[in-house]
Each structure stands twice: as C-alpha cells, then as structure tokens.
C-alpha cells in the first residue's frame, strides 16, 4: 500500500530595507511570492543592521521560504 503525502522545499533568501526588519521581511516575502507557488511558511533565520556613524542605514534579514512541491 502506498501512502500519499506532500513534499516541501526550503529556499533561503536575503532581503533588506531602509525602514525596518518587518519591512525587510515583507519585501523578501513579496518577491518570493512572484516566483514560488505553494508557500506555506517563512522562517526568519537571521537579522542584521548596517550601522554608520551611530545611525542604522539598512535592515537585512535572511529568510527560509517553505513551499510545497507540485506534482
């Protein structure tokens, strides 16, 4: 007897924003949504802020995008 199930894949992406970590996450998710179908989750793996002269210039996140493979 053969069981049916789904198989997921994880793709790592890096996204950034000059506004906030949340905006960087949304930027990465929206971009991934343009080319990946069946996204079921997003995991924030890492966060980094670029600082210059006491000011945060850029917020950067590393994301795992989880999606179900078709077929």
C-alpha positions in Angstrom: 0.0 0.0 0.0 1.4 3.4 -1.0 0.8 6.5 1.2 0.2 9.8 -0.4 1.9 12.9 1.1 3.4 16.2 0.2 7.0 17.2 -0.1 8.2 20.6 0.8 11.2 22.6 -0.2 13.1 25.4 1.6 14.8 28.2 -0.2 16.9 30.8 1.5 16.7 34.4 0.5 18.2 37.6 1.8 16.2 40.9 1.7 16.8 44.4 3.1 15.0 47.6 3.8 16.0 51.1 5.0 12.8 51.2 7.1 12.6 48.2 9.5 13.2 44.5 9.9 9.5 44.0 9.4 9.6 45.8 6.1 12.7 43.7 5.0 10.7 40.5 5.8 7.7 41.7 3.7 10.0 42.7 0.9 11.5 39.3 0.8 8.2 37.5 1.1 6.5 39.6 -1.7 9.5 39.0 -4.0 9.5 35.2 -3.3 5.7 35.1 -3.9 6.3 36.3 -7.5 8.1 33.1 -8.5 7.3 30.5 -5.9 3.9 28.8 -5.7 2.5 27.0 -2.7 4.4 29.0 0.0 3.3 27.6 3.4 5.7 29.4 5.8 8.5 31.9 6.3 11.2 31.4 8.9 13.4 34.4 9.9 16.9 32.9 10.3 19.0 36.0 10.9 18.7 39.7 11.3 21.4 42.3 10.8 21.5 46.1 10.8 24.1 48.0 9.0 25.3 51.0 11.1 27.3 54.0 10.1 28.2 57.0 12.4 25.7 55.9 15.1 22.7 55.5 12.7 21.1 52.4 11.3 21.4 52.6 7.5 19.8 49.3 6.5 18.0 46.3 8.0 18.8 42.9 6.5 17.1 39.6 7.1 17.8 36.0 6.0 14.7 34.1 5.4 13.8 30.4 4.7 10.8 30.3 2.4 9.0 27.0 2.8 6.8 25.8 -0.1 5.1 22.6 -1.2 6.3 21.0 -4.4 3.7 20.4 -7.1 3.0 17.1 -8.8 
